[in-house]
Amino acid sequence: MQVTQANERRNIDTLVARLTAMYSHVPPERVADVVRGVHARYDGRPLREYVPLFVERHAKRELGEFGA
């Protein structure tokens, strides 16, 4: 199953919203910047189906550095 670019963008937007709620102590713009920055690291990579999952894992790690 292939994930379309539009579907991947929707998944990333949903991830931004979820992580914004989860990391409410971090400014929403910072959450979005982290998620979009991590997502950009996967540009040109194959297996797009897994990119949102990888982005979530890496973004959580980076956002965790802001403390709870």
C-alpha positions, 0 to 999 in steps of 0.5 A: 500500500502506498501513501500519497503525499496528501495523505502523508501531509494529513498524517503529519498535520494530525501528528502536530496537533496530537503532539501540541496537546501532549506537550502543552508546555512547549509553544505550539509553533515550536512543536510544529517546527520540530515535527516539520524539521524531523519530517524534512529529514525523510525527504527523498526516502523510500517506504513513505508508509512509515515516515509519519511513525518515524517522525513521531518517534524522533519528534517526541525524543526532541520535544522531551528535551523541553521537559515536562 
